[in-house]
Amino acid sequence: MNSDRTVTISKHEIIMDRMFAEDTWELAFGDGAWENQYGDQDVYQKLKEYEQKALAWDNMYEDHQSPVVDEEDTEENYEMREKMDNYLSCYLINSLHLDYLNKKEEKN
């Protein structure tokens, strides 16, 4: 491992790939998260939150899937897909807005 990609975490010589860590922090909190000094517990909790939301979405999506048949697409199936697309769009917009507000509040 290249020395410019490693970070010594403690005096016990725990080493990790800095690029991996920065990418993980940015996954949790967006660009510049590493420089904002979020703790590893904060990152873990945020990623856990994302996991739970994704699982809930997957479950909801599966519950509303129409059965697979070789027949033509029905109007009912089309409407259900439109509803699911709408739910996902609204969810993503709301999540992005909440993240923006949280970051703005943290800066103040």
TORPA-4810 file (N, C-alpha, C, O; in nm, 3 decimals):
<nodes>
NODE_1_0.084_-0.117_0.000_0.000_0.000_0.000_0.089_0.124_0.000_0.186_0.131_0.075_M
NODE_2_0.058_0.217_-0.081_0.132_0.341_-0.093_0.112_0.426_0.032_0.000_0.432_0.084_N
NODE_3_0.217_0.491_0.081_0.207_0.566_0.207_0.113_0.686_0.199_0.056_0.725_0.301_S
NODE_4_0.095_0.746_0.080_0.005_0.860_0.070_-0.141_0.817_0.068_-0.231_0.902_0.069_D
NODE_5_-0.166_0.688_0.065_-0.303_0.637_0.067_-0.337_0.574_0.200_-0.443_0.513_0.214_R
NODE_6_-0.251_0.586_0.299_-0.277_0.522_0.427_-0.287_0.626_0.538_-0.229_0.734_0.531_T
NODE_7_-0.362_0.589_0.640_-0.379_0.675_0.756_-0.360_0.589_0.879_-0.420_0.482_0.891_V
NODE_8_-0.277_0.633_0.971_-0.263_0.562_1.097_-0.375_0.610_1.188_-0.386_0.728_1.219_T
NODE_9_-0.457_0.517_1.228_-0.575_0.550_1.307_-0.540_0.569_1.454_-0.593_0.658_1.520_I
NODE_10_-0.452_0.487_1.505_-0.416_0.498_1.647_-0.273_0.453_1.666_-0.206_0.412_1.571_S
NODE_11_-0.227_0.460_1.786_-0.091_0.418_1.816_-0.073_0.267_1.804_0.039_0.217_1.811_K
NODE_12_-0.184_0.195_1.785_-0.178_0.050_1.772_-0.152_0.004_1.630_-0.169_-0.113_1.597_H
NODE_13_-0.111_0.100_1.543_-0.074_0.070_1.406_-0.189_0.018_1.320_-0.167_-0.064_1.231_E
NODE_14_-0.309_0.064_1.346_-0.421_0.029_1.259_-0.412_0.116_1.136_-0.409_0.239_1.147_I
NODE_15_-0.409_0.055_1.020_-0.391_0.126_0.894_-0.512_0.099_0.805_-0.566_-0.012_0.804_I
NODE_16_-0.554_0.200_0.730_-0.661_0.179_0.632_-0.630_0.258_0.506_-0.552_0.353_0.509_M
NODE_17_-0.691_0.220_0.400_-0.674_0.287_0.271_-0.748_0.420_0.277_-0.871_0.423_0.290_D
NODE_18_-0.675_0.529_0.269_-0.736_0.662_0.283_-0.839_0.690_0.173_-0.943_0.749_0.200_R
NODE_19_-0.809_0.648_0.050_-0.904_0.672_-0.060_-1.036_0.598_-0.034_-1.144_0.651_-0.061_M
NODE_20_-1.025_0.476_0.017_-1.146_0.402_0.051_-1.224_0.474_0.161_-1.346_0.485_0.154_F
NODE_21_-1.153_0.520_0.261_-1.218_0.591_0.371_-1.286_0.718_0.322_-1.401_0.745_0.358_A
NODE_22_-1.216_0.797_0.239_-1.275_0.920_0.187_-1.398_0.891_0.103_-1.499_0.961_0.113_E
NODE_23_-1.391_0.786_0.021_-1.507_0.748_-0.061_-1.624_0.707_0.027_-1.739_0.740_-0.002_D
NODE_24_-1.595_0.634_0.134_-1.700_0.590_0.226_-1.763_0.710_0.296_-1.885_0.717_0.309_T
NODE_25_-1.682_0.803_0.341_-1.733_0.925_0.407_-1.820_1.004_0.310_-1.926_1.055_0.348_W
NODE_26_-1.776_1.015_0.184_-1.853_1.089_0.084_-1.982_1.019_0.049_-2.082_1.084_0.019_E
NODE_27_-1.982_0.886_0.053_-2.107_0.811_0.033_-2.209_0.850_0.139_-2.327_0.867_0.111_L
NODE_28_-2.160_0.864_0.260_-2.249_0.896_0.372_-2.291_1.043_0.373_-2.409_1.073_0.394_A
NODE_29_-2.197_1.134_0.350_-2.226_1.276_0.372_-2.199_1.368_0.254_-2.213_1.489_0.266_F
NODE_30_-2.160_1.312_0.140_-2.139_1.395_0.022_-1.998_1.449_0.012_-1.911_1.418_0.093_G
NODE_31_-1.976_1.531_-0.091_-1.844_1.586_-0.118_-1.787_1.659_0.002_-1.857_1.734_0.071_D
NODE_32_-1.660_1.638_0.026_-1.592_1.708_0.134_-1.618_1.652_0.272_-1.579_1.715_0.371_G
NODE_33_-1.681_1.539_0.283_-1.716_1.483_0.414_-1.592_1.451_0.497_-1.593_1.469_0.619_A
NODE_34_-1.487_1.405_0.432_-1.364_1.370_0.504_-1.307_1.494_0.573_-1.262_1.487_0.687_W
NODE_35_-1.310_1.607_0.502_-1.255_1.730_0.560_-1.343_1.787_0.670_-1.295_1.863_0.755_E
NODE_36_-1.471_1.752_0.671_-1.563_1.803_0.773_-1.552_1.728_0.905_-1.626_1.756_0.999_N
NODE_37_-1.461_1.633_0.912_-1.428_1.564_1.036_-1.545_1.486_1.096_-1.560_1.481_1.218_Q
NODE_38_-1.627_1.425_1.011_-1.731_1.335_1.063_-1.662_1.215_1.126_-1.561_1.166_1.075_Y
NODE_39_-1.716_1.170_1.237_-1.659_1.054_1.303_-1.702_0.925_1.235_-1.800_0.922_1.161_G
NODE_40_-1.629_0.819_1.262_-1.663_0.692_1.200_-1.800_0.642_1.246_-1.869_0.574_1.170_D
NODE_41_-1.839_0.674_1.367_-1.972_0.635_1.416_-2.081_0.709_1.339_-2.186_0.651_1.308_Q
NODE_42_-2.058_0.836_1.307_-2.154_0.914_1.227_-2.171_0.851_1.089_-2.282_0.837_1.039_D
NODE_43_-2.059_0.814_1.029_-2.062_0.754_0.895_-2.135_0.621_0.901_-2.220_0.592_0.816_V
NODE_44_-2.103_0.540_1.000_-2.170_0.410_1.014_-2.321_0.427_1.028_-2.397_0.357_0.963_Y
NODE_45_-2.364_0.520_1.113_-2.507_0.541_1.135_-2.576_0.589_1.007_-2.686_0.544_0.976_Q
NODE_46_-2.511_0.678_0.932_-2.570_0.730_0.808_-2.582_0.619_0.704_-2.685_0.607_0.638_K
NODE_47_-2.479_0.536_0.690_-2.484_0.426_0.595_-2.588_0.323_0.636_-2.655_0.264_0.551_L
NODE_48_-2.603_0.301_0.766_-2.706_0.210_0.818_-2.845_0.265_0.785_-2.935_0.189_0.747_K
NODE_49_-2.863_0.396_0.798_-2.990_0.461_0.764_-3.022_0.441_0.616_-3.135_0.409_0.579_E
NODE_50_-2.919_0.461_0.529_-2.939_0.440_0.386_-2.978_0.295_0.357_-3.063_0.269_0.272_Y
NODE_51_-2.913_0.203_0.427_-2.943_0.062_0.406_-3.088_0.030_0.442_-3.157_-0.041_0.368_E
NODE_52_-3.134_0.083_0.554_-3.271_0.057_0.598_-3.373_0.117_0.501_-3.475_0.055_0.472_Q
NODE_53_-3.345_0.237_0.451_-3.435_0.300_0.355_-3.438_0.222_0.224_-3.544_0.204_0.164_K
NODE_54_-3.322_0.175_0.180_-3.316_0.098_0.056_-3.391_-0.033_0.070_-3.463_-0.074_-0.021_A
NODE_55_-3.376_-0.099_0.184_-3.446_-0.225_0.208_-3.597_-0.202_0.213_-3.673_-0.281_0.157_L
NODE_56_-3.640_-0.096_0.278_-3.783_-0.064_0.284_-3.837_-0.037_0.144_-3.945_-0.083_0.108_A
NODE_57_-3.760_0.036_0.064_-3.802_0.065_-0.072_-3.811_-0.064_-0.153_-3.910_-0.086_-0.224_W
NODE_58_-3.710_-0.150_-0.143_-3.711_-0.276_-0.216_-3.832_-0.361_-0.179_-3.897_-0.420_-0.265_D
NODE_59_-3.861_-0.367_-0.050_-3.976_-0.445_-0.005_-4.106_-0.387_-0.059_-4.193_-0.461_-0.106_N
NODE_60_-4.121_-0.256_-0.053_-4.242_-0.193_-0.104_-4.254_-0.215_-0.254_-4.363_-0.244_-0.305_M
NODE_61_-4.144_-0.202_-0.324_-4.145_-0.220_-0.470_-4.185_-0.363_-0.506_-4.268_-0.384_-0.595_Y
NODE_62_-4.128_-0.461_-0.437_-4.161_-0.601_-0.463_-4.307_-0.630_-0.433_-4.372_-0.705_-0.505_E
NODE_63_-4.359_-0.571_-0.326_-4.500_-0.593_-0.290_-4.595_-0.540_-0.395_-4.708_-0.589_-0.407_D
NODE_64_-4.551_-0.441_-0.472_-4.639_-0.379_-0.571_-4.609_-0.421_-0.714_-4.666_-0.366_-0.809_H
NODE_65_-4.521_-0.517_-0.729_-4.492_-0.565_-0.864_-4.606_-0.653_-0.914_-4.662_-0.733_-0.839_Q
NODE_66_-4.638_-0.636_-1.038_-4.740_-0.722_-1.097_-4.676_-0.857_-1.129_-4.556_-0.865_-1.155_S
NODE_67_-4.755_-0.962_-1.126_-4.700_-1.094_-1.155_-4.646_-1.097_-1.298_-4.699_-1.033_-1.388_P
NODE_68_-4.540_-1.174_-1.316_-4.479_-1.185_-1.448_-4.563_-1.280_-1.533_-4.583_-1.396_-1.498_V
NODE_69_-4.611_-1.228_-1.644_-4.688_-1.308_-1.740_-4.640_-1.275_-1.880_-4.584_-1.168_-1.904_V
NODE_70_-4.664_-1.365_-1.970_-4.620_-1.343_-2.108_-4.723_-1.268_-2.190_-4.708_-1.254_-2.311_D
NODE_71_-4.827_-1.220_-2.125_-4.931_-1.147_-2.197_-4.890_-1.002_-2.217_-4.788_-0.957_-2.166_E
NODE_72_-4.973_-0.929_-2.292_-4.946_-0.787_-2.313_-4.960_-0.711_-2.182_-5.026_-0.755_-2.087_E
NODE_73_-4.896_-0.597_-2.179_-4.902_-0.511_-2.062_-5.044_-0.456_-2.047_-5.104_-0.409_-2.144_D
NODE_74_-5.097_-0.464_-1.926_-5.232_-0.414_-1.901_-5.226_-0.270_-1.854_-5.120_-0.222_-1.813_T
NODE_75_-5.337_-0.203_-1.861_-5.343_-0.064_-1.814_-5.317_-0.059_-1.664_-5.254_0.035_-1.615_E
NODE_76_-5.365_-0.159_-1.591_-5.345_-0.164_-1.446_-5.196_-0.176_-1.412_-5.148_-0.107_-1.322_E
NODE_77_-5.123_-0.261_-1.484_-4.979_-0.275_-1.461_-4.907_-0.145_-1.493_-4.816_-0.104_-1.421_N
NODE_78_-4.947_-0.082_-1.601_-4.885_0.045_-1.640_-4.907_0.150_-1.531_-4.814_0.221_-1.494_Y
NODE_79_-5.029_0.159_-1.482_-5.060_0.256_-1.377_-4.979_0.229_-1.250_-4.933_0.322_-1.184_E
NODE_80_-4.962_0.100_-1.217_-4.885_0.065_-1.098_-4.739_0.107_-1.116_-4.679_0.160_-1.023_M
NODE_81_-4.681_0.083_-1.231_-4.543_0.125_-1.257_-4.530_0.277_-1.249_-4.432_0.329_-1.197_R
NODE_82_-4.630_0.348_-1.300_-4.628_0.494_-1.293_-4.632_0.541_-1.148_-4.560_0.633_-1.111_E
NODE_83_-4.715_0.477_-1.066_-4.722_0.512_-0.923_-4.588_0.489_-0.855_-4.541_0.573_-0.779_K
NODE_84_-4.526_0.374_-0.882_-4.399_0.342_-0.819_-4.291_0.441_-0.863_-4.210_0.484_-0.781_M
NODE_85_-4.289_0.475_-0.989_-4.192_0.575_-1.037_-4.215_0.709_-0.969_-4.119_0.779_-0.935_D
NODE_86_-4.341_0.746_-0.951_-4.374_0.871_-0.884_-4.329_0.867_-0.737_-4.272_0.964_-0.687_N
NODE_87_-4.355_0.754_-0.668_-4.312_0.741_-0.529_-4.161_0.756_-0.517_-4.110_0.826_-0.430_Y
NODE_88_-4.089_0.688_-0.607_-3.944_0.694_-0.602_-3.895_0.836_-0.627_-3.805_0.884_-0.558_L
NODE_89_-3.952_0.903_-0.724_-3.912_1.041_-0.754_-3.935_1.132_-0.634_-3.847_1.210_-0.598_S
NODE_90_-4.051_1.122_-0.574_-4.082_1.205_-0.457_-3.989_1.174_-0.342_-3.941_1.265_-0.273_C
NODE_91_-3.962_1.047_-0.320_-3.874_1.006_-0.211_-3.734_1.063_-0.232_-3.675_1.118_-0.139_Y
NODE_92_-3.681_1.048_-0.354_-3.547_1.097_-0.382_-3.538_1.249_-0.366_-3.442_1.300_-0.310_L
NODE_93_-3.636_1.320_-0.416_-3.637_1.466_-0.404_-3.642_1.507_-0.257_-3.569_1.596_-0.215_I
NODE_94_-3.729_1.441_-0.179_-3.739_1.473_-0.036_-3.610_1.441_0.038_-3.566_1.518_0.123_N
NODE_95_-3.548_1.327_0.006_-3.422_1.289_0.071_-3.313_1.390_0.040_-3.239_1.431_0.130_S
NODE_96_-3.302_1.430_-0.085_-3.200_1.528_-0.122_-3.225_1.661_-0.052_-3.131_1.726_-0.007_L
NODE_97_-3.350_1.701_-0.044_-3.383_1.827_0.021_-3.350_1.821_0.170_-3.294_1.916_0.225_H
NODE_98_-3.384_1.710_0.236_-3.354_1.696_0.378_-3.203_1.695_0.402_-3.156_1.758_0.497_L
NODE_99_-3.128_1.626_0.317_-2.983_1.626_0.331_-2.928_1.767_0.317_-2.839_1.808_0.392_D
NODE_100_-2.980_1.841_0.220_-2.937_1.980_0.199_-2.964_2.064_0.324_-2.878_2.138_0.370_Y
NODE_101_-3.086_2.051_0.378_-3.121_2.129_0.497_-3.035_2.091_0.617_-2.993_2.178_0.694_L
NODE_102_-3.006_1.961_0.633_-2.923_1.916_0.745_-2.781_1.971_0.732_-2.723_2.016_0.831_N
NODE_103_-2.726_1.969_0.611_-2.591_2.022_0.591_-2.589_2.172_0.616_-2.494_2.224_0.675_K
NODE_104_-2.693_2.241_0.572_-2.701_2.386_0.592_-2.708_2.417_0.741_-2.643_2.510_0.789_K
NODE_105_-2.786_2.338_0.814_-2.801_2.359_0.959_-2.670_2.330_1.032_-2.634_2.400_1.127_E
NODE_106_-2.597_2.227_0.988_-2.470_2.193_1.052_-2.367_2.304_1.033_-2.285_2.328_1.122_E
NODE_107_-2.370_2.371_0.920_-2.275_2.479_0.892_-2.301_2.600_0.980_-2.210_2.676_1.012_K
NODE_108_-2.429_2.619_1.019_-2.465_2.735_1.103_-2.440_2.700_1.244_-2.463_2.782_1.333_N
</nodes>
